[in-house]
Amino acid sequence: MRRLPSTGLEAVEPSLVDRRDRPMRDLRISITDRCNFRCVYCMPKTVFGRDYAFLDRDELLSFEEITRIARIAAAHGVEKLRLTGGEPLLRRGLEGLIEQLAGLRTPDGRPLEIALTTNGSALAMKAAALKAAGLTRVTVSLDSLDDELFQAMNDVRFPVARVLEGIDAAQAAGLGPVKVNMVVKRGLNDHEILPMARHFRGTPFTLRFIEYMDVGTTNGWRLDDVVPSAEIVERIGAEFPLEPLGQTAPGETATRWRYRDGGGEIGFISSVTNAFCGDCNRARISTEGRLFTCLFSASGHDLRALLRGGVDDEGLADAMAAIWRGRDDRYSEVRATLTPELRAARPKVEMSYIGG
């Protein structure tokens, strides 16, 4: 097999597929387990309080280790990297990592798409530098426009106005189209669905509604708390008629809709009521270097031990290929067949550890 300039490898599988014939195209990398918010559905203070033991610095993957994994992943067909956390903007020197990743190429010589998901708290200060380093685009989590509710949900009294400033700064820096993600939980913020739609309709931003998911075991998830995407479409459509759009790429998590009067596009991520396991092409790397093949996995595969144990690139490529080839995950499809007791008993990694 020809040598790839981005890796120096002669033995790679750019068409690598898992046991369900799903390719690996998207790699999500958690670069920190820390966050400055304590959102009730992700890192509640009751668990992640002052005494919580976060990872030590030497336990985190270095930027060079992250770049090496991403380089091998690109040789296996990955075309998009997403940096997550925790809150990725808390990782010191992040721009240096982005510069390294921006130098990677696919087997046919194309640069990778480099995206980042953030709570937006530091985005106004960092957007321009992130763009200059090579970041392609950004997604911002925002669960309410009501300042009192937003501060209660992030549980650190952070004002919504500063997140909105960050969203504007990202767009101005050229990190668009900026996507805004709203996790909807019944009885908590579902009354904010229409205000959010009204606010972002007719703007350059793409608002996406995410069904409240049972990621991890600390958020007290119940099926009754889920507001199905179909209900959200109905609520918005009653005021602003909508029409569906097709996918822009295989494996997209969101279904796309647009306002019939030309007011823009919105999206719906429905992993509870409309599982998209069938074409899921995403792998995830945890903060300390474990490879997870599903957001709902109970455990991952330790790549850090290989990296620090002296394995060469071909050995790392072989290990990643073997993990992906054995992948058979489809938890979102299986969830509906499980009783509440079985769902609760099934161990799952926390979102703050693996990223969304």
Secondary structure by P-SEA (a helix, b strand, c coil): cccccccccccccccccccccccccbbbbbccccccccccccccccccccccccccccccccaaaaaaaaaaaaaacccbbbbbccccccccaaaaaaaaaaacccccccccbbbbbcccccccccaaaaaaaccccbbbbbccccaaaaaaaacccccaaaaaaaaaaaaaaccccbbbbbbbbccccccaaaaaaaaaccccbbbbbbccccccccccccccccccaaaaaaaaaacbbbbbbccccccccbbbbbbccccbbbbbbccccccccccccbbbbcccbbbbccccccccccaaaaaaacccaaaaaaaaaaaaaacccccccccccccaaaaaabbbbbcccccc
